[in-house]
Amino acid sequence: MRLKDKVAIITGAASGIGKATARLFAEHGAKIVVADIDVEGGELSVADIHDKGLHGSFIHADVTIQENTQQMVDHTVNLYGKLDIIVNSAGIAMRLPVDELPEEDWHHCLGVNLTGVFLSCKAAIPAMRKNGGGSIINLSSIYGLVGAEVRAAYVASKGAVTNLTRGMALDYAEDNIRVNCICPGFIETPLVAGVVKNPDEYQKLANRHPLRRLGQPTEIAYGALYLGSDESAFVTGIALPIDGGYTAG
Ligand SMILES: NC(=O)c1ccc[n+]([C@@H]2O[C@H](COP(=O)([O-])OP(=O)(O)OC[C@H]3O[C@@H](n4cnc5c(N)ncnc54)[C@H](O)[C@@H]3O)[C@@H](O)[C@H]2O)c1
C-alpha cells in the first residue's frame, strides 16, 4: 500500500501506460480519477478498478481545453476531497519530418503533448498547494532526451516536456509540489502498435534497446508509483529514463 490515502488524476488512462498506472496506483491504495477523451476506454479502465473492489471514477476531459482540465480537477476534489498526484500520460505520436509536416498537425501534436501538460498542471497546482503539496509526473520520452528521425513534432513536444518539468520543479519546490518526468523507451501500447506492423519491425526496434526488447506499460507504472509515493520525497526535477538502456549509449 504505497499510496494509501492518496488521490490521483491520471490523464490518458483509457489506454496503455496511463491505464496500467491507474490500475497499479489503485492497487496501492490511491483513489483514481481516469481522465481521457476516449469514453469507452476510460469507463473500462474504471470498471477494471471497481472489479477489484478499489476506488476510481472516469471523467471525459480533453487536455487541450482549459475548461476540461479545470473540470477534471474540480471533479476530483469534489469527489475525493483533495488532489495529491497527477500523472500526465495523455499523448499522441506523429511521424513526419519538418518539410512534410502540415502546420496543423504540428499544432495538434504540440497541443496534446505539451499544452495538455501545461493546462493539466495549471489546473492541478492550486489544488495541490491547498493540500500542502503534491507530486506531478509527466510522461516525456527517450525523445525528450535525445533526437530521432522523422518525428519532428513529437521530439519537439517531448524535449519541451522534459525542460518544462525542470522549470516547474524550481517554481513549485517551496509549495512542496514535486515535479518529475519519466522518459520511456518503446513500450508495447496501442501508440506503438501503429508503428510496429510485423515481427521484423518489432525486432529491429527491440534491438535499439540494449535489453533487446520493448517495455511493458506496467514497467513504466512502477516508476510513476515511486515518484508518486512519499518514498521519493527528496526527488524533484528529474527526467527518469525507463528505456532498456536506449539512452545509455
Ligand atoms: N508507448 C511508448 O512507447 C511511449 C514511449 C515514450 C513515451 N510515451 C508517452 O507516454 C504517454 C502514454 O502513451 P501510451 O503509449 O500509453 O499511448 P496510448 O495511445 O496507449 O494512450 C494515450 C491515451 O491518451 C489519450 N488522449 C489522446 N489525446 C488526448 C487528449 N487531447 N485529451 C485527453 N486524452 C487524450 C488517448 O485517448 C489514449 O487513451 C504519451 O505521452 C506518450 O507520448 C509512450
The ligand as an SDF file (V2000), in Angstrom:
LIG
                    3D

 44 48  0  0  0  0  0  0  0  0999 V2000
    4.3000    3.7600  -25.8000 N   0  0  0  0  0  0  0  0  0  0  0  0
    5.5360    4.2190  -25.8980 C   0  0  0  0  0  0  0  0  0  0  0  0
    6.4370    3.5880  -26.4690 O   0  0  0  0  0  0  0  0  0  0  0  0
    5.8970    5.5620  -25.3120 C   0  0  0  0  0  0  0  0  0  0  0  0
    7.2550    5.9010  -25.2620 C   0  0  0  0  0  0  0  0  0  0  0  0
    7.6190    7.1180  -24.7290 C   0  0  0  0  0  0  0  0  0  0  0  0
    6.6580    7.9870  -24.2560 C   0  0  0  0  0  0  0  0  0  0  0  0
    5.3560    7.6250  -24.3270 N   0  0  0  0  0  0  0  0  0  0  0  0
    4.3730    8.5950  -23.8250 C   0  0  0  0  0  0  0  0  0  0  0  0
    3.5830    8.0080  -22.8220 O   0  0  0  0  0  0  0  0  0  0  0  0
    2.2690    8.5700  -22.8690 C   0  0  0  0  0  0  0  0  0  0  0  0
    1.2540    7.4520  -22.9740 C   0  0  0  0  0  0  0  0  0  0  0  0
    1.4920    6.7290  -24.1790 O   0  0  0  0  0  0  0  0  0  0  0  0
    0.7830    5.3330  -24.4820 P   0  0  0  0  0  0  0  0  0  0  0  0
    1.7580    4.5350  -25.2520 O   0  0  0  0  0  0  0  0  0  0  0  0
    0.1600    4.7900  -23.2560 O   0  0  0  0  0  0  0  0  0  0  0  0
   -0.3380    5.8290  -25.5280 O   0  0  0  0  0  0  0  0  0  0  0  0
   -1.8290    5.2890  -25.7850 P   0  0  0  0  0  0  0  0  0  0  0  0
   -2.1600    5.7260  -27.1700 O   0  0  0  0  0  0  0  0  0  0  0  0
   -1.9540    3.8480  -25.4290 O   0  0  0  0  0  0  0  0  0  0  0  0
   -2.6720    6.1450  -24.7290 O   0  0  0  0  0  0  0  0  0  0  0  0
   -2.7560    7.5380  -24.8390 C   0  0  0  0  0  0  0  0  0  0  0  0
   -4.1010    7.9730  -24.2800 C   0  0  0  0  0  0  0  0  0  0  0  0
   -4.1750    9.4090  -24.3780 O   0  0  0  0  0  0  0  0  0  0  0  0
   -5.4940    9.7390  -24.7450 C   0  0  0  0  0  0  0  0  0  0  0  0
   -5.5440   11.0790  -25.3570 N   0  0  0  0  0  0  0  0  0  0  0  0
   -5.0930   11.4490  -26.5860 C   0  0  0  0  0  0  0  0  0  0  0  0
   -5.3620   12.7490  -26.7900 N   0  0  0  0  0  0  0  0  0  0  0  0
   -5.9750   13.2070  -25.6630 C   0  0  0  0  0  0  0  0  0  0  0  0
   -6.4920   14.4710  -25.2710 C   0  0  0  0  0  0  0  0  0  0  0  0
   -6.4580   15.5290  -26.0810 N   0  0  0  0  0  0  0  0  0  0  0  0
   -7.0470   14.5950  -24.0290 N   0  0  0  0  0  0  0  0  0  0  0  0
   -7.1170   13.5140  -23.1940 C   0  0  0  0  0  0  0  0  0  0  0  0
   -6.6580   12.2990  -23.5280 N   0  0  0  0  0  0  0  0  0  0  0  0
   -6.0900   12.1410  -24.7470 C   0  0  0  0  0  0  0  0  0  0  0  0
   -5.9150    8.6470  -25.7160 C   0  0  0  0  0  0  0  0  0  0  0  0
   -7.3290    8.5730  -25.8610 O   0  0  0  0  0  0  0  0  0  0  0  0
   -5.3120    7.4100  -25.0370 C   0  0  0  0  0  0  0  0  0  0  0  0
   -6.2140    6.8160  -24.1550 O   0  0  0  0  0  0  0  0  0  0  0  0
    2.2560    9.5290  -24.0560 C   0  0  0  0  0  0  0  0  0  0  0  0
    2.5020   10.8380  -23.5960 O   0  0  0  0  0  0  0  0  0  0  0  0
    3.4090    9.0410  -24.8990 C   0  0  0  0  0  0  0  0  0  0  0  0
    3.9560   10.0530  -25.7150 O   0  0  0  0  0  0  0  0  0  0  0  0
    4.9460    6.4470  -24.8300 C   0  0  0  0  0  0  0  0  0  0  0  0
  1  2  1  0
  2  3  2  0
  2  4  1  0
  4  5  1  0
  4 44  2  0
  5  6  2  0
  6  7  1  0
  7  8  2  0
  8  9  1  0
  8 44  1  0
  9 10  1  0
  9 42  1  0
 10 11  1  0
 11 12  1  0
 11 40  1  0
 12 13  1  0
 13 14  1  0
 14 15  2  0
 14 16  1  0
 14 17  1  0
 17 18  1  0
 18 19  2  0
 18 20  1  0
 18 21  1  0
 21 22  1  0
 22 23  1  0
 23 24  1  0
 23 38  1  0
 24 25  1  0
 25 26  1  0
 25 36  1  0
 26 27  1  0
 26 35  1  0
 27 28  2  0
 28 29  1  0
 29 30  1  0
 29 35  2  0
 30 31  1  0
 30 32  2  0
 32 33  1  0
 33 34  2  0
 34 35  1  0
 36 37  1  0
 36 38  1  0
 38 39  1  0
 40 41  1  0
 40 42  1  0
 42 43  1  0
M  CHG  2   8   1  16  -1
M  END
$$$$
